């Protein structure tokens, strides 16, 4: 299997993820990985992955999906996880060592720049493609990574109205702070950039896919172990976190009243043995690389 050779220095987008976002993702890993288990549980049994397949996991993050895919393909298959964040890959390597699996490897790379070509039976991405700054380029590279006739699937968030776990906190914070300016440093287009089916379908078509299908998945997600954990999470990451971060000193000056308002809103949410949960909704988008 080929290795991606560095073709350029990290983009500003990749630098921002490594310098600003990755440490926060590590802090809230219990939410960003464990909190999404219901989505994974509903999606994974339906993925077109077979024993012996070669699989690429794009934006693999902490490596949990790559390791799960490796168990599906078995010892005759193999999985490559790729991500642009060093901290994610370090955590993935540690979990891989603990797993005892030898059919997975992780590599650093930017899917919008380059991926191995023509090597995989299946390409997967969970909640990563929404952040492509050039989505058609990233999606096209994912298609080119497939063998002729190979399949792909990526999971993205649907509309903000169907994802109150992300939109509610932003609405609260915007009562106190201005929206980010045009020059704000962001995680990319954002979690809802592929929410519109018609727009995303067109992106997929331009990227060269056929047999494009959308399936809606609704599931609860954990937003924190308790109210304090949920407040800290929403002010660190996601749409609310971006508003808070970009407001700088003004945000810190108003932190007390913002946290009080968030505590009030979060206090009305469902509490389970796993923590505070809210409704969420995603698209599982699947497609095929045409036969050569």
C-alpha positions as CSV (number, residue, x, y, z in Angstrom):
1,X,0.0,0.0,0.0
2,X,1.4,3.4,-0.9
3,X,2.2,6.1,1.5
4,X,1.2,9.8,1.1
5,X,4.3,11.9,0.6
6,X,4.1,15.5,1.9
7,X,3.4,17.8,-1.0
8,X,3.2,21.1,0.8
9,X,3.3,22.7,4.2
10,X,0.2,22.6,6.4
11,X,-2.6,24.9,5.2
12,X,-3.9,27.5,7.6
13,X,-6.9,25.4,8.1
14,X,-4.8,22.4,9.2
15,X,-2.7,24.6,11.5
16,X,-5.8,25.9,13.2
17,X,-7.1,22.4,13.8
18,X,-3.7,21.3,15.3
19,X,-3.1,24.5,17.4
20,X,-6.6,25.5,18.6
21,X,-9.2,22.7,18.1
22,X,-7.3,19.5,18.7
23,X,-6.5,20.2,22.4
24,X,-10.2,20.9,23.0
25,X,-11.2,17.7,21.2
26,X,-8.8,15.8,23.4
27,X,-10.3,17.3,26.5
28,X,-13.9,16.4,25.4
29,X,-13.1,13.1,23.9
30,X,-15.6,11.4,26.1
31,X,-18.4,13.4,24.4
32,X,-17.0,13.5,20.8
33,X,-16.4,9.7,20.7
34,X,-18.5,8.0,23.4
35,X,-21.3,10.5,23.0
36,X,-21.8,9.5,19.3
37,X,-22.0,5.8,20.0
38,X,-25.7,5.6,19.1
39,X,-25.0,7.0,15.6
40,X,-22.2,4.4,15.1
41,X,-24.3,1.6,16.4
42,X,-27.1,2.4,13.9
43,X,-24.8,3.0,10.9
44,X,-22.1,0.4,11.1
45,X,-24.2,-2.7,10.6
46,X,-25.4,-1.3,7.3
47,X,-22.1,-0.3,5.8
48,X,-21.1,-2.2,2.7
49,X,-17.9,-3.6,4.2
50,X,-16.9,-7.2,3.8
51,X,-14.4,-9.5,5.3
52,X,-11.1,-9.1,3.5
53,X,-11.8,-5.5,2.2
54,X,-9.3,-2.7,2.2
55,X,-10.8,0.3,3.8
56,X,-9.7,4.0,4.1
57,X,-11.1,6.0,7.1
58,X,-10.8,9.7,6.2
59,X,-10.7,12.2,9.1
60,X,-10.3,9.2,11.4
61,X,-9.8,11.3,14.5
62,X,-9.1,9.2,17.6
63,X,-9.2,6.1,15.5
64,X,-12.2,4.4,17.0
65,X,-14.0,4.0,13.7
66,X,-10.9,2.7,12.0
67,X,-10.4,0.1,14.7
68,X,-14.0,-0.9,14.5
69,X,-13.8,-1.3,10.7
70,X,-10.6,-3.4,11.2
71,X,-12.6,-5.9,13.2
72,X,-15.2,-6.1,10.4
73,X,-12.7,-6.7,7.6
74,X,-10.9,-9.3,9.7
75,X,-7.3,-10.4,9.4
76,X,-7.5,-10.8,5.6
77,X,-8.4,-7.2,5.3
78,X,-6.7,-3.9,6.3
79,X,-7.7,-0.4,7.3
80,X,-5.8,2.9,6.9
81,X,-6.9,5.8,9.0
82,X,-5.9,9.3,7.9
83,X,-6.1,12.6,9.8
84,X,-4.4,16.0,9.8
85,X,-4.2,16.3,13.6
86,X,-1.2,15.0,15.4
87,X,-2.9,14.7,18.8
88,X,-5.7,12.6,17.3
89,X,-3.2,10.2,15.6
90,X,-1.2,9.8,18.8
91,X,-4.3,8.8,20.6
92,X,-5.3,6.4,17.8
93,X,-1.9,4.8,17.9
94,X,-2.2,4.2,21.6
95,X,-5.6,2.6,21.3
96,X,-4.4,0.5,18.4
97,X,-1.5,-0.9,20.5
98,X,-4.0,-1.7,23.3
99,X,-6.4,-3.4,20.8
100,X,-3.9,-6.0,19.7
101,X,-5.0,-5.6,16.0
102,X,-2.3,-5.7,13.3
103,X,-4.5,-4.9,10.3
104,X,-4.7,-1.1,10.9
105,X,-2.3,1.7,10.4
106,X,-2.6,5.5,10.8
107,X,-1.1,8.2,8.7
108,X,-1.0,12.0,8.7
109,X,-2.5,13.7,5.7
110,X,-5.0,16.2,4.3
111,X,-7.7,14.6,2.2
112,X,-8.2,17.8,0.3
113,X,-4.6,17.6,-0.9
114,X,-3.9,14.0,-1.6
115,X,-4.9,10.4,-0.8
116,X,-3.7,7.1,-2.1
117,X,-5.3,6.3,-5.4
118,X,-7.2,3.2,-6.6
119,X,-6.4,1.0,-3.6
120,X,-9.6,0.7,-1.5
121,X,-12.8,-1.3,-1.6
122,X,-14.5,1.1,0.8
123,X,-13.9,4.7,1.9
124,X,-15.5,6.0,5.1
125,X,-15.8,9.3,6.9
126,X,-17.7,10.1,10.1
127,X,-18.5,13.8,10.7
128,X,-15.4,15.0,8.9
129,X,-16.3,15.9,5.3
130,X,-18.5,18.8,6.5
131,X,-15.3,20.6,7.4
132,X,-13.7,20.4,4.0
133,X,-12.8,23.9,2.8
134,X,-13.0,22.6,-0.7
135,X,-15.6,19.8,-0.5
136,X,-15.6,18.8,-4.1
137,X,-11.8,18.4,-4.1
138,X,-11.9,16.4,-0.9
139,X,-14.8,14.2,-2.1
140,X,-13.1,13.7,-5.4
141,X,-9.9,12.5,-3.7
142,X,-11.9,10.1,-1.7
143,X,-13.5,8.7,-4.9
144,X,-10.1,8.4,-6.5
145,X,-8.9,6.4,-3.5
146,X,-11.5,3.7,-4.5
147,X,-11.0,0.8,-6.8
148,X,-13.3,0.9,-9.8
149,X,-16.8,0.0,-8.5
150,X,-15.7,0.7,-4.9
151,X,-18.2,2.1,-2.4
152,X,-18.0,5.0,0.0
153,X,-20.1,6.4,2.9
154,X,-19.8,9.6,4.9
155,X,-21.9,10.8,7.8
156,X,-22.8,14.5,8.2
157,X,-25.1,16.5,10.3
158,X,-28.6,17.5,9.0
159,X,-30.3,20.9,9.6
160,X,-29.6,22.9,12.8
161,X,-33.3,22.6,13.7
162,X,-32.9,18.8,13.8
163,X,-29.7,19.1,15.9
164,X,-30.6,21.1,19.0
165,X,-27.5,19.7,20.7
166,X,-25.5,22.1,18.5
167,X,-27.9,24.9,17.7
168,X,-29.5,25.5,21.1
169,X,-26.2,26.6,22.8
170,X,-25.3,28.9,19.9
171,X,-28.7,30.6,20.1
172,X,-28.1,31.2,23.8
173,X,-24.6,32.6,23.3
174,X,-25.8,34.9,20.5
175,X,-28.1,36.6,23.0
176,X,-24.9,38.0,24.7
177,X,-22.3,38.1,22.0
178,X,-22.0,39.1,18.3
179,X,-21.6,36.5,15.6
180,X,-18.1,35.8,14.3
181,X,-16.8,38.3,11.7
182,X,-15.8,37.4,8.2
183,X,-12.1,37.2,9.2
184,X,-12.7,34.7,12.0
185,X,-10.6,31.6,12.2
186,X,-13.0,28.6,11.9
187,X,-13.0,24.8,11.7
188,X,-14.1,25.1,8.1
189,X,-17.5,25.5,6.5
190,X,-19.0,24.1,9.7
191,X,-21.1,21.1,10.9
192,X,-24.1,22.0,8.7
193,X,-22.3,22.6,5.5
194,X,-23.7,19.4,4.0
195,X,-27.1,19.4,5.6
196,X,-28.9,20.3,2.3
197,X,-29.5,17.1,0.3
198,X,-29.7,18.8,-3.1
199,X,-26.5,20.8,-2.6
200,X,-24.5,17.9,-1.3
201,X,-25.8,15.6,-4.0
202,X,-24.6,18.0,-6.6
203,X,-21.2,18.1,-4.9
204,X,-21.0,14.3,-5.0
205,X,-22.0,14.3,-8.7
206,X,-19.4,16.9,-9.6
207,X,-16.8,14.8,-7.7
208,X,-17.7,11.9,-10.0
209,X,-19.9,9.5,-7.9
210,X,-22.9,7.5,-9.0
211,X,-25.6,5.7,-7.1
212,X,-25.8,8.5,-4.5
213,X,-28.1,7.7,-1.6
214,X,-29.2,9.6,1.5
215,X,-30.5,7.9,4.7
216,X,-31.6,9.9,7.7
217,X,-30.5,8.7,11.1
218,X,-31.9,10.2,14.3
219,X,-30.3,9.4,17.6
220,X,-29.6,10.9,21.0
221,X,-26.1,12.2,21.7
222,X,-24.5,12.9,25.0
223,X,-23.5,16.5,25.6
224,X,-21.9,16.1,29.0
225,X,-21.6,14.0,32.1
226,X,-23.5,16.8,34.0
227,X,-24.5,20.4,33.5
228,X,-21.0,21.8,34.2
229,X,-19.4,19.4,31.8
230,X,-22.0,20.3,29.1
231,X,-21.5,24.0,29.6
232,X,-17.7,23.7,29.3
233,X,-18.1,21.6,26.1
234,X,-20.5,24.0,24.4
235,X,-18.2,27.0,25.1
236,X,-15.2,25.1,23.8
237,X,-16.3,23.5,20.6
238,X,-19.1,23.7,18.0
239,X,-21.0,26.7,16.8
240,X,-21.4,28.2,20.3
241,X,-17.7,27.7,21.0
242,X,-16.8,29.5,17.9
243,X,-18.9,32.5,18.8
244,X,-17.5,32.5,22.3
245,X,-13.8,32.1,21.2
246,X,-14.1,34.9,18.6
247,X,-15.6,37.4,21.0
248,X,-12.5,37.2,23.1
249,X,-12.4,39.6,26.1
250,X,-16.1,40.5,25.7
251,X,-17.0,36.8,26.0
252,X,-14.9,36.4,29.2
253,X,-16.4,39.5,30.7
254,X,-19.9,38.0,30.1
255,X,-18.9,34.4,31.0
256,X,-21.0,34.4,34.2
257,X,-24.3,35.4,32.7
258,X,-23.7,33.2,29.6
259,X,-23.0,30.2,31.7
260,X,-26.1,30.9,33.8
261,X,-28.2,31.1,30.7
262,X,-26.7,27.8,29.4
263,X,-27.3,26.1,32.7
264,X,-30.9,27.1,32.6
265,X,-31.3,25.7,29.0
266,X,-29.3,22.6,29.6
267,X,-31.1,21.9,32.9
268,X,-34.3,21.1,30.9
269,X,-32.7,18.4,28.9
270,X,-33.0,14.6,29.4
271,X,-30.7,13.0,32.0
272,X,-29.7,9.3,31.7
273,X,-27.2,7.0,33.4
274,X,-24.7,8.1,30.7
275,X,-25.2,11.9,31.3
276,X,-27.2,14.6,29.6
277,X,-28.5,13.7,26.2
278,X,-30.2,15.7,23.4
279,X,-31.7,14.8,20.0
280,X,-29.5,14.8,16.9
281,X,-30.0,14.0,13.2
282,X,-27.5,13.0,10.5
283,X,-27.4,11.9,6.9
284,X,-25.6,8.7,6.0
285,X,-24.6,9.4,2.4
286,X,-23.4,6.5,0.3
287,X,-22.2,6.4,-3.3
288,X,-20.1,4.4,-5.8
289,X,-17.0,5.0,-7.9
290,X,-18.1,4.1,-11.4
291,X,-16.5,1.1,-13.1
292,X,-13.4,2.0,-15.2
